[in-house]
Amino acid sequence: EALRKKIVEGANAVADFTLHNIQSIYLISRDAQIKSERARSERVQTDLRNSQERLKAIFESTSDHLLAVDREARITMINHTAPGLKVEEVIGTSIYDYQDAATNQRVATALHSVFNEKQSVTYESEYQASAQEKYLYSNSAAPIYGSDGEVHEAVIVSRDITKKRKLENERSGLFEVIKRSLNEIYMFAPDT
């Protein structure tokens, strides 16, 4: 009986020792896993902050107007505004508030394509800053997808083409004057 008791005590001691070691190994393994997950989470957060900083630098440094609009055409984000407007004034307002009816129709058609057909589109728009100042913009609109795969917003990149269009019109006018002048020179040449 004493031998049996010693064997049982020995077996219990081995079992206790084994259980204690298993618990220690589990705790060490779990601690290592938590540390690894924490380090991964910190790397992801650092990468996200770096990505946000890069996008912010691009967003703020481009001379083009970058804006996002929701399905109701409300401006949710913008980097620069047209002359006479302020960023904080236009956030939350409708993009349709700043354009004439013809431009609003082009914008509505473009946003329909972006939101409903999930297509990128280009169009031109006008902004009348005052009775004397009208600005022309070349725009590209594209979908911004949510995690559900649906289009939640549209990004619009607008480039001021006012000066370019004015130069193009002046060049066309100049070519027309030269063309007429050449015809007149041939018509009134003294040696004919």
GIVEN-V623766 format. One line per field, one symbol per residue. ss: DSSP state (a for helix, b for strand, c for the rest). burial: I if it has 24 or more other ideal C-beta (glycine too) atoms within 12 Angstrom, else O. A space follows every 10 residues. Layout:
ss=???
burial=???
//
This chain:
ss=caaaaaaaaa aaaaaaaaaa aaaaaaaaaa aaaaaaaaaa aaaaaaaaaa aaaaaaaaaa acccbbbbbb cccbbbbbcc ccccccaaaa cccbaaaacc aaaaaaaaaa aaaaaaaccc bbbbbbbbcc cccbbbbbbb bbbbbccccc bbbbbbbbbb caaaaaaaaa aaaaaaaaaa aaaaaaaccc cc
burial=OOOOOOOOOO OOOOOOOOOO OOOOOOOOOO OOOOOOOOOO OOOOOOOOOO OOOOOOOOOO OOOOIIIIII OOIOIIIIII IIOOOOOOOI OOIOIIOIIO OOIOOIIIOI IOOIIOOOOO IOIIIIIOOO OOOOIIIIII IIIIOOOOOO IOIIIIIIII IIOOOOOOOO OOOOOOOOOO OOOOOOOOOO OO
//
